[in-house]
């Protein structure tokens, strides 16, 4: 399933008192959002032990060397138990030029979404690391629990803290094609997943429950990405699909198909369970946290349920 052909490598659980490092692999954030996000982590009892210090360069949070050093510094530090991304934007792919897999220590929780998908797929394919598709300091955590553009507290704490048994996640979407399936949960931001095609860390989607989400895409652009994934063989062997809300993605022309209709037309013929409209990644609703790399059962009935069959973290 992953590039290492081994069992998923799980990080140690995070709990109240755990020390978190904030890393900025992509774009910078404004200080108001950063302060609000750090306050949210502290409310859960986490200590912020390290925060990447670099000067923004255009749409990057610093030079590529500063950004990779911020990531690796937190991974290697004995004072950091887990990592939370500052925000997405663009630039995580630059870190992949540094052959990270040759120098990575034991896994730590790496939490983020959007542009962080590039790093999460790399860590899975090259190192079999379980990571967490969830809120970031200035994108989710800053808005608060249960708030618009905030995060779902329960799934966040369960994903990074539950060390025994599985748990269920209500997807709060709608079934496009009903049914049940089991597989490893993988995926993330759709355009970033697409961007791995042709790289040495191209995502292996066989036997996966695939998460696909994005924002500000016209329906024809979603159509184009889905067709590329289909023609590249990325849907062959997929067990089930969970689609996000795709906010800010209204049709350009009146009467043209919506994103949901585009997804249904292209994906229903696969004959696998599909849920559309889950608040994962880019969403107006409180964002769910989804572990990537562990086994789960997708139940595409009603609002849809994702039941994780094993913990994502170790005691």
Residue pairs with C-beta under 8 A, 6 or more apart in sequence:
1 184
1 204
1 206
1 207
1 208
2 8
2 124
2 125
2 128
2 204
2 293
3 124
3 125
3 126
3 127
3 128
3 201
3 204
4 126
4 127
4 128
6 128
7 128
8 128
8 129
8 130
8 184
8 293
8 294
9 107
9 127
9 128
9 129
9 130
10 107
10 130
10 294
10 311
10 312
10 313
10 314
11 82
11 106
11 107
11 108
11 109
11 110
11 129
11 130
11 313
11 314
12 81
12 82
12 107
12 108
12 109
12 313
12 314
12 315
13 160
13 161
13 162
13 163
13 311
13 313
13 314
13 315
14 20
14 46
14 81
14 82
14 109
14 160
14 161
14 313
15 45
15 161
16 44
16 45
16 46
17 45
17 46
17 47
18 46
18 47
18 81
18 82
19 46
19 47
19 48
19 49
19 79
19 80
19 81
19 82
20 41
20 46
20 47
20 48
20 49
20 80
20 81
20 82
20 83
20 84
21 48
21 49
21 50
21 51
21 52
21 73
21 74
21 77
21 80
21 82
21 83
21 84
22 38
22 48
22 50
22 51
22 52
22 74
22 83
22 84
22 85
22 86
22 137
23 52
23 67
23 70
23 71
23 74
23 83
23 84
23 85
23 86
24 52
24 54
24 61
24 62
24 67
24 70
24 85
24 86
24 87
25 61
25 67
25 68
25 70
25 71
25 85
25 91
25 92
25 95
25 115
25 116
25 119
26 60
26 61
26 67
26 85
26 86
26 87
26 88
26 89
26 90
26 91
26 92
26 114
26 115
26 116
27 59
27 60
27 61
27 87
27 88
27 89
27 90
27 91
27 115
28 56
28 60
28 61
28 62
28 86
28 87
28 89
29 61
29 86
29 87
29 137
29 138
29 139
30 138
33 87
33 137
33 138
33 139
33 142
34 86
34 137
34 138
34 142
36 138
36 141
36 142
36 143
36 144
37 136
37 137
37 138
37 139
37 140
37 141
37 142
38 48
38 51
38 137
40 141
40 142
40 144
40 145
41 48
41 84
41 137
41 141
42 48
44 157
49 77
49 79
49 80
49 81
50 73
50 74
50 77
50 79
50 80
52 61
52 62
52 66
52 67
52 70
52 73
52 74
52 86
54 61
54 62
54 63
54 66
54 67
54 70
55 62
56 62
57 63
59 89
59 90
59 91
60 67
60 90
60 91
60 94
61 67
61 86
61 89
61 91
62 70
64 91
64 94
64 95
64 97
67 91
67 94
67 95
68 94
68 95
68 98
68 100
71 83
71 95
71 100
71 119
72 100
72 103
74 80
74 83
74 108
75 83
75 104
75 105
75 108
76 105
80 108
81 108
81 109
82 108
82 109
82 110
82 111
82 160
83 108
83 109
83 110
83 111
84 111
84 112
84 136
84 137
84 141
85 110
85 111
85 112
85 116
85 136
85 137
86 136
86 137
86 138
87 114
87 136
87 137
87 138
87 139
88 112
88 113
88 114
88 115
88 116
88 136
88 139
88 189
89 114
89 115
90 115
91 115
92 115
92 116
92 117
92 118
92 119
93 118
93 195
95 118
95 119
96 118
96 119
96 122
96 199
96 201
100 122
100 123
100 126
101 122
101 126
101 127
104 123
104 127
107 127
107 129
107 130
109 131
109 132
109 160
109 313
110 116
110 119
110 120
110 123
110 129
110 131
110 132
111 131
111 132
111 134
111 135
111 136
111 160
111 289
112 119
112 120
112 132
112 133
112 134
112 136
113 133
113 134
113 135
113 136
113 139
113 140
113 188
113 189
113 280
113 281
113 282
113 287
114 136
114 139
114 189
114 192
114 281
114 282
115 189
115 192
116 136
116 188
117 133
117 187
117 188
117 189
117 192
117 193
118 192
118 195
118 196
119 131
120 131
120 133
120 188
120 292
121 186
121 188
121 192
121 193
121 196
121 201
121 203
122 201
123 129
123 131
124 130
124 131
124 186
124 203
124 292
124 293
125 196
125 201
125 202
125 203
125 204
126 200
126 201
128 293
129 293
130 291
130 292
130 293
130 294
130 312
130 313
131 291
131 292
131 293
132 159
132 160
132 289
132 290
132 291
132 292
132 312
133 187
133 188
133 211
133 280
133 281
133 289
133 290
133 291
133 292
134 140
134 151
134 155
134 156
134 159
134 287
134 288
134 289
134 290
135 141
135 150
135 151
135 156
135 287
135 289
140 149
140 150
140 151
140 287
141 150
141 151
143 149
143 150
143 151
144 150
144 151
145 151
145 152
145 153
145 286
146 152
146 153
146 286
147 286
148 284
148 285
148 286
149 283
149 284
149 287
150 286
150 287
151 286
151 287
151 289
152 279
152 286
152 287
152 288
152 289
155 169
155 288
155 289
155 290
156 289
158 167
158 289
159 289
159 290
159 291
159 312
159 313
160 289
160 312
160 313
161 313
162 311
162 312
162 313
163 311
163 313
163 314
163 315
164 311
164 315
165 311
166 296
166 307
166 308
166 309
166 310
166 311
167 307
167 308
168 305
168 306
168 307
168 308
169 288
169 290
169 305
169 306
169 307
169 308
170 303
170 304
170 305
171 242
171 275
171 278
171 288
171 303
171 304
171 305
171 306
172 277
172 278
172 279
172 285
172 288
172 303
172 304
173 242
173 243
173 275
173 276
173 277
173 278
173 279
173 303
173 304
174 275
174 276
174 277
174 302
174 303
174 304
175 273
175 274
175 275
175 276
175 300
175 301
175 302
175 304
176 243
176 260
176 263
176 264
176 267
176 268
176 274
176 275
176 276
176 300
177 264
177 267
177 268
177 271
177 272
177 273
177 274
177 300
178 273
178 300
178 301
179 240
179 272
179 273
179 300
180 273
180 297
180 298
180 299
180 300
181 209
181 239
181 240
181 272
181 273
181 297
181 298
181 300
182 209
182 239
182 295
182 296
182 297
182 298
182 309
183 207
183 208
183 209
183 238
183 239
183 240
183 295
183 296
183 298
184 207
184 208
184 209
184 293
184 294
184 295
184 296
185 208
185 209
185 211
185 290
185 291
185 292
185 293
185 294
185 295
185 296
185 306
185 308
186 203
186 205
186 208
186 209
186 210
186 211
186 292
186 293
187 193
187 203
187 205
187 208
187 210
187 211
187 212
187 242
187 292
188 211
188 213
188 281
188 292
189 213
189 214
189 281
189 282
190 212
190 213
190 214
190 222
190 225
191 214
191 217
191 225
193 203
193 212
193 229
193 234
194 225
194 228
194 229
196 202
196 203
197 228
197 232
197 234
203 234
205 234
205 235
205 236
205 237
205 238
206 236
206 237
206 238
207 237
207 238
207 239
208 237
208 238
208 239
209 238
209 239
209 240
209 241
209 242
209 296
209 298
209 306
210 235
210 238
210 240
210 241
210 242
211 242
211 244
211 280
211 281
211 290
211 292
212 241
212 242
212 243
212 244
213 243
213 244
213 245
213 246
213 278
213 280
213 281
213 282
213 283
214 222
214 225
214 244
214 246
214 249
214 281
214 282
215 246
215 247
215 248
215 249
215 281
215 282
216 247
216 248
216 249
217 225
217 246
217 249
217 259
218 249
218 251
218 252
219 249
219 251
219 252
219 256
219 257
219 258
219 259
219 261
219 262
220 252
220 262
222 246
222 249
222 259
222 262
222 263
223 262
223 266
226 262
226 263
226 266
226 267
227 266
229 235
230 266
235 267
235 270
238 270
238 272
239 272
239 298
240 272
240 273
240 274
240 298
240 300
241 267
241 270
241 272
241 273
241 274
241 275
242 274
242 275
242 278
242 280
242 298
242 304
242 306
243 263
243 274
243 275
243 276
243 277
243 278
244 277
244 278
244 279
244 280
244 281
244 282
244 283
245 277
245 278
245 279
245 282
245 283
245 284
245 285
246 259
246 260
246 282
247 282
247 283
247 284
249 259
250 258
251 257
251 258
257 265
260 276
260 277
263 274
263 276
264 274
264 276
267 274
268 274
273 298
273 299
273 300
274 300
275 298
275 300
275 303
275 304
278 288
278 304
279 285
279 286
279 287
279 288
280 287
280 288
280 290
281 287
290 306
291 308
291 312
293 312
294 308
294 309
294 310
294 311
294 312
295 308
295 309
295 310
296 306
296 307
296 308
296 309
297 306
297 307
297 309
298 304
298 305
298 306
299 305
299 306
299 307
